[in-house]
Amino acid sequence: MAFSEFKTIADVQRKYEIRYAEENFVLCQELAPPENFLNDFEFAKENIDIFASEASRSEIIISPLLREIYKKHFHRYSFWIQKSISYDTTLTGTPDYVFSQRSRLGKTVLEKPVVIVVEAKKNDFDQGWGQCLAELVASQKLNENPKITVYGIVTDGNLWQFGRLVTDLFTKNTENFTIDKLPRLYGALEYIAQLVDQENTS
């Protein structure tokens, strides 16, 4: 069974006894992205149909935005695209994006996952969150410490939703973010990075 076999949050809840809650925990401020990123993004919006396909959303919106956030945190974390992770025969598969602690051995070694990002295929956020939560459970087990928070993001490029898993409680953020309010979204992504930093330095 792969991560994609989980179709809803409830599927994962039932199998792994995960409780569900909702809370607005992404308490961020607007933050302007760097000018070079904005210029590239504006060029793409004006000249390319950025929502024409899943590939265009990934290559023009999601990957560049995550990479831009990563530039500020690369000294402590690694950024993976389509990197397989596996805990057992059920919790196995390839998340779209993973942020992990940086290995002392270099960029080729995956250490403890801290943030999982899933693309909502065909704009299906129910399945996106089922897959993401399964990947968060796998990350939690690989980290060997359920008290360490792991964060999840599900997006179709336009809409961005956030969640977190700590011990047996999954909390979905009540506020959603959209690409048309880019400073707000960029601030939310940076806020998650700061939460990860706080937990890993405390």
Secondary structure, DSSP 8 states (H G I E B T S, - for coil): --GGG--SHHHHHHHHT-EEEEE-----------HHHHHHHHHHHHHS-TTSSHHHIIIIIIHHHHHHHHTTTTTTEEEEES--EESSSSSEE--SEEEEE--TT-TTS---EEEEEEE-GGG-HHHHHHHHHHHHHHHHHHHT-TTS-EEEEEE-SSEEEEEEEETTEEEEES--EEGGGHHHHHHHHHHHHHHHHHHHH-
